[in-house]
Structure formats: structure tokens, C-alpha cells
Amino acid sequence: MAIANFAYSPSSLTVGKGTKVTWTNDDSAPHTVTSDGSGPLHSPSLDRGGSFSYTFDSAGTFSYYCTVHPNMHGTVVVK
């Protein structure tokens, strides 16, 4: 998944259980991938070219945002 132009692209992704998803920051500004609530996504601050990966082992809908830019949102749906 790309992080570019202050957005996650695509903003919604559907994958199967066991899929590893990687986010890569293509922006000059730092970003994070952080779950809403108590979800499993907690990346460090990603500078340009930095990446964060997570393997989704359970089904569900996982919403996340950027703690640096809270208007950035995304969702991963795991089936």
C-alpha cells in the first residue's frame, strides 16, 4: 500500500487471512499506520521511503489512521 499525497492508496483493501500487507511512505512528510481503538496496527513514524508490514491472521475490518495527520484514514477488510 502506498502512502502518497497525504492519503493511503488504496484507502480500502480486501485480503484473505494470512496476508501480509506493507505500507510504504512515498511522501516527504512522516506518517504512521495506527489502528483506531485497540486494534493491532501500531507503526513507528515512517519517514520517506520507510515501510511497515503486518500479517492479518484473523478475519475482520481493521480501520486505521495517521497520528501525525489524523484526517488520513484507511481500512483493511480480512475475509
C-alpha positions in Angstrom: 0.0 0.0 0.0 1.3 3.4 -0.9 1.2 6.5 1.4 1.3 9.4 -1.0 -0.2 12.9 -1.3 -1.3 12.6 2.4 -3.5 9.6 1.7 -3.4 5.8 1.9 -3.7 4.2 -1.5 -6.0 2.3 -1.9 -8.0 3.7 1.0 -9.7 0.3 1.4 -8.1 -3.1 0.8 -9.7 -6.6 1.0 -7.4 -9.5 1.6 -7.6 -13.1 2.8 -6.5 -14.3 6.3 -2.7 -14.8 6.5 -2.0 -11.9 4.1 1.0 -9.7 4.8 0.2 -6.0 4.0 3.1 -3.5 3.6 2.6 0.3 3.7 5.4 2.4 2.2 5.6 6.2 2.7 6.2 8.0 -0.6 5.5 11.4 0.9 8.2 13.8 2.2 6.3 14.2 5.5 6.3 11.4 8.1 3.2 9.2 8.6 2.1 6.4 10.8 -0.3 3.4 10.4 -2.2 3.3 13.7 -5.3 1.3 14.5 -8.5 3.0 15.6 -9.2 2.0 19.2 -7.3 -1.1 20.4 -6.6 -2.7 17.0 -3.3 -4.3 16.1 -1.6 -1.7 13.9 1.0 0.4 15.6 3.7 1.5 13.2 6.5 3.8 14.2 6.8 7.2 12.4 7.7 6.4 8.8 9.9 8.9 7.0 10.0 9.0 3.2 10.9 5.5 1.9 10.1 3.9 5.2 7.7 0.9 5.4 5.6 -1.0 7.9 4.2 -4.6 7.4 1.6 -6.5 9.3 0.2 -10.0 8.7 -3.6 -10.3 9.2 -4.3 -13.7 10.8 -7.9 -13.1 11.7 -11.0 -12.0 9.8 -12.5 -8.6 10.4 -12.4 -5.0 9.5 -9.4 -3.0 10.6 -9.6 0.8 10.5 -6.5 2.9 10.8 -5.3 6.5 10.6 -2.1 8.6 10.7 -1.4 10.0 14.2 0.6 12.9 12.6 -2.2 13.7 10.1 -5.5 12.5 11.7 -7.5 13.3 8.6 -5.8 10.3 6.8 -7.8 7.1 7.2 -7.8 3.6 5.7 -9.4 0.2 6.1 -8.2 -3.4 5.6 -11.0 -6.0 5.3 -9.8 -9.5 6.1 -12.0 -12.4 4.9 
